Amino acid sequence: MLLKVYLMGVDPNKHGDCCLALQRLAIIDPASGDQPLFNDAKSIVVTVNGEIYNHEDLRKSLPNHKFRTGSDCDVIAHLYEEHGEDFVDMLDGMFSFVLLDTRDNSFIVARDAIGITSLYIGWGQDGSIWISSEIKALNDDCEHFESFPPGHLYSSKNGGLRRWYNPPWFSEAVPSTPYDPLVLRRAFENAVIKRLMTDVPFGVLLSGGLDSSLVASITARHLAGTKAAKQWGAQLHSFCVGLEGSPDLKAAREVADYLGTVHHEFHFTVQDGIDAIEEVIYHIETYDVTTIRASTPMFLMARKIKSLGVKMVISGEGSDEIFGGYLYFHKAPNKEEFHRETCRKIKALHQYDCLRANKSTSAWGLEARVPFLDKEFINVAMDIDPEWKLIKRDEGRIEKWVLRKAFDDEEHPYLPKHILYRQKEQFSDGVGYSWIDGLKAHASQHVTDKMMLNAARIFPHNTPSTKEAYYYRTIFERFFPQNSARLSVPGGASVACSTATAVAWDASWSNNLDPSGRAALGVHLSAYEKQMPSATPGIAAGIIDNVPLKMEVSTPGVIIQS
């Protein structure tokens, strides 16, 4: 999606000073839902990337309007005509859209609550404003560009941004609602069911972890009788990717057998992933280490899925942010800190997991839907007293216990117990531990110690602290050399997908800064420290996924791969 608007000067085209363009991924009403979309008088023009799940109810609320298509996004122009700029909060879905009112040549831009779909805004020296789904469309024409903030609306009438999404949790005030497992279960089931709206073949991404397995289980239960089942069959298709013998492949196969899905297992090698790195960075537009590690297998899987004729998948992103599922949450000192950190993680999702899921799949014309980031479900989940979310291993409460307990149904089980209570495994780890180790080894062949000594001078902003990060950064800057591009990527040290909060909670973690879950020493079942005797400094050998590793132990209990 691309919008170019001139606030000064003249750019003659169909809509005066405005030019709109969109490459559509047709999921709902592929036959007649081509864009742009219009109101009855064709005075309001809309281009949109996304899905509006409550579009049928919204159509019913507009009895005096005539709709030209069956597209779920057709309601946007009509809602604006009826309600003005304040209609955005009425939309239930994921979206980025540009709306042009040709009656006064004004326009608005809006992005969904969490930032599931990508969006950027840029400014040209000639007075133009640009809106795009990708940085690469802004590279050559904008003096400055940045990520369009989630849950915000830009109005040309007042020339600024305002936040339209204002849920109770956003203020980070600590909630006190008692935990009700049935309320949480129903809310998530509803979030999954509404995402079965499709006119094209679809499936579920199934890693065998808790989140994707719950999505698959609920989808399999409710698929029968839906329009999608009548069109494409009542047996669900599931997809998994991993290195040969990886933890995810094994767990996903078991879940697929349990649910009776048509399961598609895709294998890749470390070399396959390394060969795709440059293409991945070009498409996902980031140099963040965790995101690249996880995006690469997802990118490879999306290509295979699309080749099967599937155009939409349902995925499990967002659960770890909402429920404190990352292993560093084991260190949270109290419920207040726990809750505020989950709030901060949700607000940053558009820079990490949402970006990965959206861009890794859309690169191949595949759409990823994420029920954990449903607005209504987030409201329910974030309103729970965080005392219930705290991890208390001595009481048998592991990470995401409230979610696991909500679906622990003895009479009608959703999943096998050991899957329901499987430890959190980050996607980049679960596809095979030798994936990350292979990436580090590959980066070490291309980045020397001498290069690292000058890293702060070459990359003064978000200086890479590892050879792997340096390697990704050089590729990124070759594609996106603008200062705005490098500023669009977040930075900071991370332990097991954490923020700086992890080190504040446990200072000892500062000695082992790596985004992998295995950096969660004393928490992860396969933590780095368990691969070898670490009591004596020196060189130790470890075996991960049948790949020999050579590691240098600089401090007892702390392992740094050489």
URNORDA-V168586 format. One record per pair of residues at least 12 apart in sequence whose ideal C-beta (glycine too) atoms are under 10 Angstrom apart, sorted by sequence separation. I is the first residue (numbers start at 0). GAP is how many residues later the second one is. If there is no record, write none. Layout:
i gap
I GAP
I GAP
This chain:
i gap
4 12
5 12
21 12
22 12
23 12
34 12
35 12
54 12
64 12
65 12
74 12
75 12
78 12
86 12
96 12
97 12
108 12
118 12
119 12
129 12
134 12
148 12
150 12
151 12
152 12
191 12
203 12
222 12
223 12
239 12
251 12
252 12
279 12
282 12
283 12
300 12
328 12
355 12
356 12
357 12
388 12
389 12
407 12
451 12
454 12
457 12
508 12
515 12
517 12
529 12
530 12
538 12
539 12
548 12
549 12
3 13
4 13
5 13
21 13
34 13
58 13
61 13
64 13
95 13
96 13
118 13
119 13
121 13
127 13
128 13
131 13
147 13
149 13
150 13
151 13
202 13
203 13
205 13
222 13
238 13
239 13
251 13
279 13
327 13
328 13
356 13
387 13
388 13
403 13
406 13
407 13
450 13
451 13
472 13
475 13
495 13
507 13
508 13
517 13
520 13
530 13
538 13
539 13
548 13
3 14
4 14
20 14
21 14
34 14
55 14
57 14
60 14
63 14
64 14
75 14
84 14
95 14
96 14
117 14
118 14
119 14
123 14
127 14
130 14
148 14
150 14
203 14
219 14
237 14
280 14
283 14
323 14
353 14
387 14
388 14
451 14
454 14
458 14
494 14
505 14
507 14
508 14
513 14
527 14
537 14
538 14
2 15
3 15
4 15
19 15
20 15
54 15
58 15
74 15
75 15
94 15
95 15
96 15
117 15
118 15
119 15
121 15
122 15
125 15
127 15
129 15
132 15
149 15
150 15
203 15
219 15
220 15
237 15
239 15
276 15
279 15
280 15
283 15
323 15
325 15
403 15
404 15
451 15
454 15
457 15
458 15
494 15
497 15
505 15
511 15
536 15
537 15
2 16
3 16
19 16
54 16
55 16
57 16
58 16
61 16
64 16
74 16
84 16
94 16
95 16
116 16
117 16
119 16
121 16
123 16
124 16
131 16
148 16
150 16
202 16
203 16
219 16
239 16
248 16
276 16
279 16
282 16
325 16
328 16
353 16
356 16
385 16
403 16
404 16
450 16
453 16
457 16
472 16
492 16
494 16
495 16
505 16
511 16
527 16
536 16
537 16
1 17
2 17
3 17
54 17
57 17
60 17
61 17
64 17
79 17
83 17
93 17
94 17
117 17
119 17
120 17
121 17
123 17
124 17
125 17
130 17
201 17
218 17
237 17
238 17
247 17
248 17
278 17
279 17
297 17
323 17
324 17
352 17
384 17
387 17
402 17
403 17
446 17
451 17
492 17
494 17
495 17
497 17
501 17
505 17
511 17
531 17
533 17
535 17
536 17
541 17
1 18
2 18
53 18
54 18
56 18
57 18
60 18
63 18
72 18
93 18
94 18
119 18
122 18
123 18
124 18
219 18
237 18
248 18
276 18
279 18
323 18
383 18
403 18
448 18
451 18
454 18
458 18
494 18
495 18
496 18
501 18
525 18
530 18
534 18
536 18
0 19
1 19
2 19
51 19
52 19
54 19
55 19
58 19
61 19
71 19
75 19
79 19
90 19
92 19
93 19
95 19
121 19
122 19
123 19
124 19
150 19
203 19
216 19
218 19
236 19
272 19
275 19
276 19
279 19
282 19
322 19
325 19
352 19
353 19
446 19
447 19
450 19
457 19
493 19
494 19
495 19
496 19
531 19
533 19
536 19
539 19
541 19
0 20
1 20
50 20
51 20
54 20
57 20
58 20
61 20
72 20
76 20
78 20
80 20
87 20
91 20
92 20
93 20
95 20
96 20
108 20
110 20
121 20
122 20
123 20
194 20
215 20
235 20
272 20
275 20
278 20
279 20
320 20
321 20
324 20
352 20
400 20
446 20
450 20
492 20
493 20
494 20
495 20
496 20
530 20
532 20
535 20
0 21
1 21
14 21
50 21
51 21
53 21
54 21
57 21
60 21
61 21
71 21
75 21
79 21
84 21
86 21
88 21
90 21
91 21
93 21
94 21
95 21
97 21
120 21
121 21
122 21
123 21
201 21
237 21
245 21
274 21
275 21
278 21
320 21
321 21
323 21
348 21
380 21
399 21
442 21
445 21
446 21
491 21
492 21
493 21
494 21
495 21
497 21
527 21
531 21
533 21
534 21
536 21
0 22
13 22
49 22
50 22
51 22
60 22
72 22
76 22
87 22
90 22
93 22
94 22
95 22
96 22
106 22
108 22
119 22
121 22
122 22
191 22
195 22
215 22
238 22
244 22
245 22
273 22
276 22
319 22
320 22
380 22
443 22
444 22
445 22
446 22
447 22
460 22
468 22
492 22
493 22
494 22
495 22
496 22
497 22
533 22
534 22
0 23
23 23
26 23
27 23
47 23
49 23
51 23
71 23
75 23
76 23
84 23
86 23
87 23
92 23
93 23
95 23
120 23
121 23
122 23
130 23
191 23
194 23
195 23
214 23
235 23
237 23
238 23
239 23
240 23
241 23
243 23
272 23
275 23
320 23
321 23
397 23
442 23
443 23
446 23
450 23
495 23
496 23
527 23
532 23
533 23
538 23
21 24
23 24
24 24
26 24
27 24
39 24
47 24
48 24
51 24
72 24
76 24
83 24
87 24
88 24
92 24
94 24
95 24
106 24
120 24
121 24
190 24
191 24
194 24
234 24
235 24
236 24
237 24
238 24
239 24
240 24
241 24
242 24
243 24
271 24
272 24
275 24
320 24
321 24
348 24
397 24
398 24
399 24
442 24
443 24
445 24
446 24
461 24
494 24
495 24
528 24
533 24
19 25
21 25
23 25
24 25
27 25
39 25
47 25
84 25
87 25
119 25
120 25
128 25
188 25
191 25
192 25
212 25
234 25
235 25
236 25
237 25
238 25
239 25
240 25
241 25
242 25
243 25
271 25
274 25
319 25
320 25
380 25
395 25
397 25
398 25
441 25
442 25
445 25
460 25
461 25
493 25
494 25
495 25
533 25
19 26
20 26
21 26
22 26
38 26
39 26
41 26
46 26
47 26
49 26
119 26
120 26
121 26
187 26
191 26
192 26
195 26
201 26
211 26
234 26
235 26
236 26
237 26
238 26
239 26
240 26
241 26
242 26
272 26
320 26
397 26
439 26
440 26
441 26
442 26
444 26
446 26
459 26
460 26
464 26
494 26
517 26
17 27
19 27
21 27
27 27
38 27
39 27
45 27
51 27
119 27
120 27
128 27
187 27
190 27
191 27
195 27
200 27
211 27
234 27
235 27
236 27
237 27
238 27
239 27
240 27
242 27
272 27
275 27
317 27
320 27
321 27
345 27
439 27
440 27
442 27
443 27
446 27
458 27
461 27
463 27
495 27
528 27
531 27
38 28
39 28
45 28
47 28
79 28
118 28
119 28
120 28
188 28
189 28
192 28
197 28
198 28
199 28
211 28
267 28
271 28
317 28
320 28
439 28
442 28
445 28
460 28
461 28
462 28
464 28
495 28
528 28
530 28
38 29
45 29
46 29
47 29
57 29
60 29
117 29
118 29
184 29
188 29
191 29
192 29
196 29
197 29
198 29
201 29
202 29
232 29
242 29
267 29
319 29
438 29
441 29
442 29
445 29
461 29
527 29
528 29
529 29
14 30
36 30
37 30
45 30
117 30
118 30
128 30
187 30
188 30
191 30
192 30
195 30
196 30
197 30
200 30
201 30
205 30
207 30
242 30
460 30
461 30
526 30
527 30
528 30
13 31
36 31
37 31
45 31
118 31
120 31
195 31
196 31
199 31
200 31
205 31
206 31
265 31
317 31
320 31
371 31
439 31
495 31
527 31
36 32
43 32
44 32
45 32
57 32
114 32
188 32
189 32
195 32
198 32
199 32
200 32
203 32
205 32
206 32
207 32
267 32
316 32
320 32
345 32
435 32
438 32
526 32
527 32
43 33
56 33
57 33
97 33
114 33
116 33
118 33
120 33
184 33
188 33
192 33
195 33
197 33
198 33
202 33
203 33
204 33
205 33
206 33
266 33
267 33
319 33
320 33
438 33
527 33
0 34
34 34
36 34
42 34
43 34
45 34
57 34
75 34
96 34
97 34
114 34
115 34
197 34
201 34
202 34
203 34
204 34
205 34
206 34
207 34
265 34
318 34
32 35
33 35
38 35
41 35
43 35
56 35
95 35
114 35
118 35
201 35
202 35
203 35
204 35
205 35
206 35
265 35
316 35
317 35
345 35
521 35
31 36
32 36
34 36
36 36
37 36
40 36
43 36
53 36
54 36
95 36
110 36
113 36
114 36
200 36
202 36
203 36
204 36
211 36
215 36
219 36
265 36
267 36
316 36
317 36
345 36
520 36
31 37
32 37
33 37
36 37
38 37
39 37
43 37
53 37
54 37
95 37
110 37
112 37
113 37
114 37
263 37
265 37
266 37
315 37
316 37
520 37
30 38
31 38
32 38
34 38
36 38
38 38
39 38
42 38
51 38
52 38
53 38
54 38
109 38
110 38
111 38
112 38
207 38
208 38
212 38
216 38
219 38
220 38
222 38
265 38
314 38
520 38
30 39
31 39
32 39
34 39
36 39
37 39
38 39
51 39
52 39
53 39
108 39
110 39
111 39
112 39
206 39
207 39
208 39
211 39
212 39
215 39
219 39
265 39
316 39
317 39
341 39
342 39
518 39
28 40
29 40
32 40
36 40
37 40
38 40
40 40
50 40
51 40
52 40
109 40
110 40
120 40
206 40
207 40
211 40
215 40
218 40
219 40
263 40
316 40
341 40
518 40
27 41
28 41
29 41
32 41
35 41
36 41
38 41
39 41
49 41
50 41
51 41
52 41
109 41
110 41
206 41
207 41
209 41
212 41
213 41
216 41
219 41
263 41
315 41
316 41
517 41
27 42
28 42
31 42
38 42
50 42
51 42
109 42
110 42
205 42
206 42
207 42
208 42
212 42
215 42
216 42
218 42
314 42
27 43
28 43
38 43
47 43
49 43
50 43
51 43
108 43
109 43
110 43
207 43
208 43
211 43
212 43
215 43
338 43
342 43
510 43
511 43
2 44
26 44
27 44
28 44
49 44
50 44
108 44
109 44
206 44
207 44
216 44
263 44
312 44
341 44
510 44
1 45
25 45
26 45
27 45
28 45
47 45
48 45
49 45
51 45
107 45
108 45
109 45
205 45
206 45
207 45
212 45
215 45
338 45
340 45
511 45
513 45
0 46
27 46
48 46
49 46
107 46
108 46
205 46
207 46
208 46
212 46
263 46
314 46
338 46
339 46
467 46
468 46
510 46
511 46
513 46
0 47
23 47
47 47
48 47
49 47
106 47
107 47
108 47
204 47
205 47
207 47
215 47
338 47
341 47
465 47
467 47
507 47
510 47
511 47
512 47
513 47
0 48
47 48
48 48
106 48
107 48
206 48
207 48
312 48
337 48
338 48
464 48
465 48
509 48
510 48
511 48
0 49
23 49
46 49
47 49
48 49
105 49
106 49
107 49
205 49
247 49
311 49
322 49
336 49
337 49
465 49
507 49
508 49
510 49
46 50
47 50
105 50
106 50
112 50
205 50
310 50
321 50
334 50
335 50
338 50
507 50
45 51
46 51
47 51
104 51
105 51
112 51
113 51
245 51
316 51
318 51
320 51
321 51
334 51
335 51
337 51
338 51
45 52
46 52
95 52
103 52
105 52
108 52
112 52
203 52
316 52
317 52
318 52
319 52
320 52
333 52
334 52
337 52
44 53
45 53
46 53
103 53
110 53
111 53
112 53
205 53
310 53
312 53
313 53
314 53
316 53
317 53
318 53
333 53
334 53
336 53
337 53
44 54
45 54
95 54
98 54
109 54
110 54
112 54
242 54
310 54
311 54
312 54
313 54
314 54
315 54
316 54
317 54
318 54
331 54
334 54
43 55
44 55
100 55
109 55
203 55
205 55
240 55
241 55
301 55
305 55
310 55
311 55
312 55
313 55
314 55
315 55
316 55
317 55
321 55
334 55
43 56
44 56
97 56
99 56
100 56
240 56
304 56
309 56
310 56
311 56
312 56
313 56
314 56
315 56
316 56
317 56
321 56
333 56
42 57
43 57
44 57
112 57
203 57
205 57
239 57
240 57
298 57
301 57
302 57
305 57
306 57
309 57
311 57
313 57
314 57
320 57
331 57
332 57
42 58
43 58
202 58
205 58
240 58
293 58
294 58
297 58
301 58
302 58
305 58
314 58
321 58
322 58
331 58
42 59
43 59
202 59
205 59
240 59
241 59
293 59
297 59
300 59
301 59
304 59
305 59
317 59
321 59
322 59
331 59
36 60
38 60
41 60
42 60
51 60
202 60
240 60
290 60
294 60
295 60
298 60
299 60
300 60
301 60
302 60
303 60
305 60
317 60
321 60
328 60
329 60
330 60
40 61
42 61
49 61
50 61
202 61
239 61
240 61
290 61
294 61
297 61
298 61
301 61
302 61
304 61
322 61
328 61
329 61
34 62
35 62
36 62
38 62
40 62
44 62
45 62
47 62
48 62
49 62
88 62
238 62
289 62
290 62
293 62
294 62
297 62
298 62
301 62
302 62
318 62
321 62
323 62
328 62
329 62
35 63
48 63
87 63
238 63
240 63
287 63
289 63
292 63
293 63
296 63
297 63
300 63
301 63
302 63
317 63
322 63
329 63
35 64
37 64
87 64
88 64
240 64
287 64
290 64
291 64
294 64
295 64
298 64
299 64
301 64
324 64
326 64
50 65
87 65
238 65
285 65
290 65
294 65
297 65
298 65
300 65
322 65
323 65
49 66
50 66
238 66
285 66
289 66
293 66
294 66
301 66
322 66
323 66
324 66
49 67
85 67
287 67
321 67
323 67
428 67
48 68
84 68
236 68
287 68
290 68
294 68
329 68
428 68
47 69
48 69
49 69
238 69
285 69
290 69
329 69
427 69
48 70
84 70
284 70
285 70
297 70
328 70
356 70
425 70
426 70
236 71
238 71
283 71
326 71
327 71
328 71
355 71
425 71
84 72
283 72
326 72
355 72
423 72
84 73
90 73
236 73
283 73
285 73
324 73
325 73
423 73
238 74
283 74
284 74
324 74
325 74
352 74
439 74
21 75
88 75
237 75
283 75
323 75
324 75
21 76
87 76
88 76
236 76
237 76
238 76
279 76
282 76
283 76
322 76
323 76
324 76
439 76
84 77
86 77
87 77
88 77
231 77
281 77
282 77
322 77
323 77
19 78
85 78
231 78
235 78
282 78
283 78
321 78
322 78
323 78
324 78
435 78
19 79
84 79
279 79
282 79
283 79
319 79
322 79
435 79
436 79
17 80
19 80
279 80
282 80
319 80
321 80
322 80
435 80
18 81
281 81
282 81
318 81
321 81
322 81
434 81
435 81
436 81
17 82
435 82
16 83
279 83
432 83
15 84
17 84
46 84
48 84
227 84
278 84
318 84
432 84
14 85
432 85
15 86
428 86
14 87
17 87
19 87
427 87
428 87
429 87
13 88
16 88
17 88
427 88
428 88
15 89
17 89
425 89
427 89
428 89
14 90
16 90
206 90
425 90
426 90
428 90
425 91
14 92
424 92
425 92
4 93
204 93
423 93
424 93
432 93
467 93
2 94
329 94
422 94
425 94
465 94
466 94
0 95
2 95
4 95
218 95
328 95
428 95
432 95
465 95
0 96
1 96
2 96
204 96
217 96
326 96
423 96
0 97
2 97
204 97
326 97
428 97
6 98
214 98
215 98
324 98
325 98
326 98
425 98
432 98
5 99
91 99
214 99
324 99
326 99
423 99
424 99
4 100
204 100
214 100
215 100
323 100
325 100
422 100
423 100
424 100
4 101
92 101
93 101
214 101
322 101
324 101
422 101
424 101
4 102
91 102
92 102
202 102
211 102
213 102
214 102
422 102
201 103
211 103
212 103
421 103
422 103
2 104
4 104
92 104
200 104
210 104
211 104
214 104
319 104
202 105
210 105
211 105
213 105
318 105
436 105
2 106
209 106
210 106
319 106
440 106
200 107
202 107
205 107
208 107
210 107
211 107
436 107
437 107
200 108
201 108
202 108
204 108
205 108
206 108
210 108
435 108
436 108
440 108
18 109
199 109
200 109
201 109
202 109
203 109
204 109
205 109
206 109
209 109
210 109
433 109
434 109
437 109
439 109
440 109
16 110
17 110
22 110
199 110
200 110
201 110
202 110
203 110
204 110
205 110
208 110
209 110
316 110
432 110
433 110
434 110
436 110
16 111
17 111
18 111
19 111
20 111
21 111
199 111
200 111
201 111
202 111
203 111
204 111
208 111
315 111
432 111
433 111
436 111
198 112
199 112
201 112
203 112
204 112
210 112
431 112
432 112
433 112
434 112
436 112
197 113
198 113
209 113
431 113
433 113
197 114
210 114
432 114
433 114
436 114
10 115
196 115
209 115
431 115
433 115
0 116
6 116
20 116
195 116
197 116
208 116
432 116
0 117
8 117
10 117
194 117
443 117
0 118
2 118
3 118
5 118
7 118
8 118
195 118
443 118
4 119
6 119
7 119
8 119
194 119
3 120
5 120
6 120
7 120
194 120
440 120
5 121
6 121
439 121
440 121
4 122
5 122
6 122
191 122
439 122
4 123
5 123
3 124
4 124
398 124
436 124
2 125
3 125
4 125
71 125
397 125
435 125
2 126
3 126
4 126
2 127
3 127
71 127
1 128
2 128
3 128
70 128
1 129
2 129
69 129
297 129
0 130
1 130
296 130
297 130
300 130
392 130
0 131
1 131
187 131
296 131
299 131
0 132
1 132
293 132
294 132
295 132
390 132
0 133
3 133
292 133
293 133
294 133
296 133
297 133
2 134
3 134
292 134
293 134
296 134
354 134
1 135
292 135
293 135
295 135
296 135
0 136
1 136
289 136
291 136
292 136
293 136
3 137
289 137
290 137
293 137
350 137
17 138
52 138
146 138
289 138
292 138
296 138
350 138
351 138
183 139
288 139
295 139
350 139
52 140
53 140
52 141
55 141
293 141
52 142
54 142
292 142
293 142
347 142
50 143
52 143
53 143
292 143
295 143
50 144
52 144
352 144
51 145
351 145
50 146
135 146
289 146
292 146
50 147
135 147
288 147
291 147
292 147
133 148
6 149
133 149
135 149
133 150
134 150
288 150
4 151
133 151
134 151
288 151
347 151
6 152
204 152
218 152
344 152
168 153
217 153
344 153
214 154
288 154
344 154
214 155
257 155
258 155
343 155
204 156
214 156
257 156
258 156
344 156
213 157
214 157
257 157
340 157
343 157
213 158
257 158
272 158
340 158
210 159
256 159
272 159
173 160
174 160
210 160
254 160
340 160
173 161
210 161
253 161
254 161
257 161
273 161
339 161
340 161
173 162
253 162
269 162
272 162
276 162
172 163
173 163
204 163
267 163
268 163
337 163
340 163
171 164
173 164
174 164
201 164
253 164
254 164
266 164
267 164
269 164
273 164
330 164
336 164
340 164
119 165
173 165
201 165
203 165
250 165
253 165
266 165
268 165
269 165
272 165
273 165
276 165
32 166
117 166
172 166
173 166
268 166
269 166
272 166
276 166
327 166
329 166
117 167
171 167
172 167
199 167
201 167
250 167
251 167
254 167
267 167
269 167
270 167
273 167
327 167
328 167
330 167
336 167
337 167
30 168
171 168
250 168
269 168
273 168
325 168
326 168
327 168
336 168
27 169
29 169
171 169
173 169
197 169
268 169
269 169
272 169
273 169
325 169
326 169
327 169
328 169
331 169
26 170
27 170
28 170
29 170
168 170
171 170
172 170
325 170
326 170
327 170
330 170
331 170
26 171
27 171
171 171
197 171
250 171
269 171
270 171
325 171
326 171
327 171
330 171
332 171
26 172
27 172
170 172
171 172
196 172
269 172
286 172
324 172
325 172
328 172
329 172
330 172
332 172
25 173
26 173
168 173
169 173
195 173
325 173
327 173
328 173
330 173
331 173
332 173
25 174
168 174
194 174
250 174
287 174
327 174
330 174
331 174
24 175
26 175
171 175
193 175
194 175
195 175
246 175
286 175
288 175
292 175
326 175
327 175
329 175
330 175
169 176
194 176
246 176
288 176
291 176
320 176
325 176
328 176
329 176
168 177
169 177
191 177
193 177
247 177
286 177
288 177
291 177
319 177
327 177
330 177
168 178
190 178
192 178
246 178
251 178
327 178
330 178
166 179
190 179
191 179
194 179
245 179
247 179
250 179
288 179
291 179
292 179
190 180
191 180
193 180
249 180
288 180
291 180
189 181
190 181
247 181
248 181
287 181
290 181
327 181
188 182
190 182
191 182
193 182
246 182
247 182
248 182
286 182
288 182
187 183
190 183
245 183
246 183
247 183
248 183
286 183
288 183
291 183
186 184
187 184
189 184
190 184
245 184
246 184
247 184
286 184
287 184
288 184
291 184
190 185
191 185
241 185
245 185
246 185
286 185
287 185
187 186
189 186
190 186
240 186
245 186
246 186
285 186
286 186
186 187
189 187
190 187
244 187
245 187
286 187
187 188
188 188
209 188
241 188
242 188
243 188
245 188
286 188
287 188
186 189
187 189
190 189
209 189
210 189
213 189
217 189
240 189
241 189
242 189
244 189
245 189
286 189
327 189
330 189
186 190
189 190
190 190
209 190
213 190
216 190
239 190
240 190
241 190
242 190
243 190
285 190
286 190
326 190
329 190
185 191
186 191
220 191
239 191
240 191
242 191
280 191
284 191
325 191
326 191
327 191
328 191
330 191
186 192
187 192
210 192
213 192
242 192
279 192
280 192
283 192
286 192
326 192
327 192
329 192
330 192
183 193
186 193
187 193
209 193
213 193
220 193
241 193
280 193
281 193
286 193
326 193
329 193
185 194
186 194
209 194
212 194
219 194
276 194
277 194
280 194
281 194
284 194
285 194
325 194
326 194
328 194
329 194
242 195
276 195
279 195
280 195
284 195
326 195
327 195
149 196
150 196
183 196
216 196
217 196
278 196
280 196
281 196
282 196
326 196
149 197
182 197
183 197
209 197
216 197
277 197
280 197
281 197
325 197
326 197
148 198
149 198
182 198
215 198
216 198
276 198
277 198
280 198
281 198
286 198
290 198
326 198
149 199
150 199
215 199
280 199
285 199
286 199
290 199
149 200
179 200
182 200
183 200
213 200
277 200
284 200
326 200
115 201
148 201
149 201
182 201
212 201
213 201
277 201
286 201
287 201
115 202
147 202
212 202
216 202
285 202
286 202
287 202
113 203
146 203
176 203
212 203
216 203
284 203
285 203
287 203
293 203
113 204
146 204
149 204
179 204
183 204
284 204
285 204
286 204
287 204
289 204
176 205
178 205
209 205
213 205
288 205
176 206
177 206
178 206
212 206
213 206
287 206
289 206
113 207
174 207
175 207
176 207
177 207
178 207
180 207
207 207
212 207
289 207
146 208
166 208
174 208
175 208
176 208
178 208
179 208
168 209
174 209
175 209
177 209
178 209
209 209
212 209
164 210
168 210
171 210
174 210
175 210
177 210
178 210
208 210
209 210
166 211
167 211
173 211
174 211
175 211
176 211
207 211
209 211
166 212
168 212
169 212
173 212
209 212
168 213
173 213
208 213
209 213
210 213
167 214
168 214
207 214
208 214
209 214
166 215
167 215
187 215
208 215
209 215
211 215
166 216
208 216
188 217
207 217
208 217
183 218
184 218
187 218
188 218
206 218
208 218
211 218
183 219
186 219
187 219
184 220
185 220
206 220
180 221
183 221
184 221
208 221
293 221
178 222
179 222
180 222
183 222
184 222
204 222
207 222
292 222
178 223
180 223
182 223
183 223
184 223
206 223
291 223
292 223
150 224
180 224
181 224
184 224
206 224
289 224
290 224
132 225
133 225
180 225
188 225
288 225
289 225
132 226
178 226
179 226
180 226
288 226
289 226
178 227
180 227
287 227
288 227
133 228
180 228
132 229
133 229
184 229
114 231
118 231
113 232
114 232
117 232
112 233
113 233
114 233
115 233
116 233
114 234
115 234
113 235
114 235
113 236
114 236
117 236
115 237
116 237
117 237
111 238
115 238
116 238
110 239
113 239
114 239
115 239
113 240
114 240
117 240
115 241
116 241
117 241
111 242
115 242
116 242
114 243
117 244
116 245
116 250
116 251
115 252
115 253
115 254
113 256
115 257
113 258
114 258
113 259
93 260
112 260
113 260
50 261
111 261
112 261
113 261
95 262
112 262
111 263
93 264
113 264
112 265
93 273
93 274
93 275
269 275
92 276
93 276
269 277
93 279
246 279
93 280
29 281
92 281
93 281
91 282
92 282
91 283
26 284
27 284
90 284
91 284
25 285
26 285
24 286
88 286
24 287
246 298
245 299
244 300
243 301
244 301
242 302
243 302
242 303
242 304
49 308
48 309
48 313
50 316
52 316
49 317
48 318
50 318
52 318
49 319
52 321
52 322
24 336
24 337
144 337
146 337
143 338
145 338
22 339
25 339
142 339
143 339
144 339
145 339
24 340
26 340
138 340
141 340
143 340
144 340
146 340
24 341
25 341
138 341
142 341
145 341
146 341
22 342
24 342
26 342
137 342
138 342
139 342
141 342
144 342
145 342
146 342
135 343
138 343
143 343
144 343
146 343
134 344
135 344
137 344
134 345
138 345
137 346
138 346
134 347
137 347
134 349
135 349
134 350
134 353
134 354
121 360
122 361
121 362
119 364
119 365
119 368
